[in-house]
Amino acid sequence: MTASDDITYNGNIVKSPKSKIEFYLPESLKAIYHNGAFILETPYDLPEGTEVEIVIKSSQPLQPPISDPGEKQRFLKSLVERMQQNPIPLNAPRFTREMLHERR
């Protein structure tokens, strides 16, 4: 592997295609979703083709779908009844941690 194979950012290797070495640069950026795309509020210099992961954090609090206490109690009671009518079979397969978490 030569130095030209590495993708660097601020002197750190971000990705080395041949050896599959990856370093994560924890960074928080703000963006606005507009017409199907995320528009950054401030410019950010990344190498072309850099893959990023977007975590959605809304500044607006989500309202609970059921706000009336009596209606919520009725909903939860019917939910528990449906769960009790459809129990998980005793011989159901047990999932391992690896099976439950996405691996790349």
C-alpha positions as CSV (number, residue, x, y, z in Angstrom):
1,M,0.0,0.0,0.0
2,T,1.3,3.4,-0.9
3,A,0.5,6.8,0.7
4,S,-1.4,7.7,-2.5
5,D,-3.9,4.9,-1.7
6,D,-5.0,6.5,1.5
7,I,-7.7,9.1,1.9
8,T,-6.7,11.6,4.5
9,Y,-8.4,14.5,6.3
10,N,-6.5,16.9,8.5
11,G,-3.6,14.5,8.5
12,N,-5.6,11.5,9.7
13,I,-6.2,8.5,7.5
14,V,-10.0,8.4,6.9
15,K,-10.0,5.3,4.7
16,S,-7.4,3.1,3.3
17,P,-9.0,1.2,0.4
18,K,-6.6,-1.8,0.3
19,S,-6.4,-2.6,4.0
20,K,-9.9,-1.5,4.9
21,I,-8.7,0.6,7.8
22,E,-11.3,3.2,8.8
23,F,-11.1,6.0,11.3
24,Y,-14.2,7.9,12.4
25,L,-14.1,11.6,12.8
26,P,-16.7,12.5,15.4
27,E,-18.2,15.7,14.3
28,S,-21.6,17.4,14.7
29,L,-23.0,19.4,11.9
30,K,-26.3,21.1,11.6
31,A,-28.4,20.8,8.4
32,I,-31.8,21.6,7.1
33,Y,-33.8,19.1,5.1
34,H,-35.1,20.8,2.0
35,N,-36.5,19.3,-1.2
36,G,-35.2,15.8,-0.4
37,A,-31.7,16.8,0.5
38,F,-29.8,17.8,3.6
39,I,-28.3,21.3,3.3
40,L,-25.5,22.1,5.7
41,E,-25.8,25.4,7.6
42,T,-22.1,25.9,7.5
43,P,-19.6,24.6,4.8
44,Y,-17.6,21.5,5.6
45,D,-14.6,20.3,3.7
46,L,-14.7,16.5,3.1
47,P,-13.0,14.5,0.4
48,E,-15.3,13.7,-2.6
49,G,-17.2,10.5,-2.1
50,T,-16.8,10.3,1.7
51,E,-19.5,8.3,3.2
52,V,-21.2,9.9,6.2
53,E,-23.8,8.7,8.7
54,I,-26.7,11.1,9.5
55,V,-28.5,10.9,12.9
56,I,-31.8,12.8,13.0
57,K,-32.3,15.0,16.1
58,S,-35.3,17.2,15.7
59,S,-35.4,20.5,17.7
60,Q,-39.2,20.2,17.8
61,P,-40.5,17.9,20.6
62,L,-42.7,15.1,19.4
63,Q,-46.3,15.1,20.8
64,P,-47.5,11.8,22.1
65,P,-50.0,10.2,19.7
66,I,-52.5,9.8,22.6
67,S,-52.8,12.6,25.1
68,D,-56.0,11.7,26.8
69,P,-55.2,9.6,29.9
70,G,-58.3,7.5,29.7
71,E,-57.8,6.8,26.0
72,K,-54.2,5.9,26.6
73,Q,-55.2,3.5,29.3
74,R,-57.7,1.8,27.0
75,F,-55.1,1.5,24.2
76,L,-52.5,0.0,26.5
77,K,-55.0,-2.5,27.9
78,S,-56.0,-3.6,24.4
79,L,-52.3,-3.8,23.5
80,V,-51.5,-6.1,26.4
81,E,-54.5,-8.3,25.6
82,R,-53.3,-8.7,22.0
83,M,-49.8,-9.6,23.2
84,Q,-51.2,-12.2,25.6
85,Q,-53.3,-13.7,22.8
86,N,-50.1,-14.1,20.7
87,P,-47.4,-15.3,23.0
88,I,-43.9,-16.1,21.8
89,P,-43.6,-19.9,21.4
90,L,-41.4,-21.7,23.9
91,N,-39.4,-23.3,21.1
92,A,-38.9,-20.0,19.3
93,P,-35.3,-19.4,18.2
94,R,-33.1,-17.3,20.5
95,F,-31.3,-14.5,18.7
96,T,-27.7,-13.8,19.5
97,R,-26.3,-10.3,19.9
98,E,-24.6,-10.6,16.4
99,M,-27.9,-11.6,14.8
100,L,-29.7,-8.6,16.3
101,H,-27.1,-6.0,15.4
102,E,-26.2,-5.0,11.8
103,R,-22.7,-5.9,10.8
104,R,-21.0,-4.2,7.8
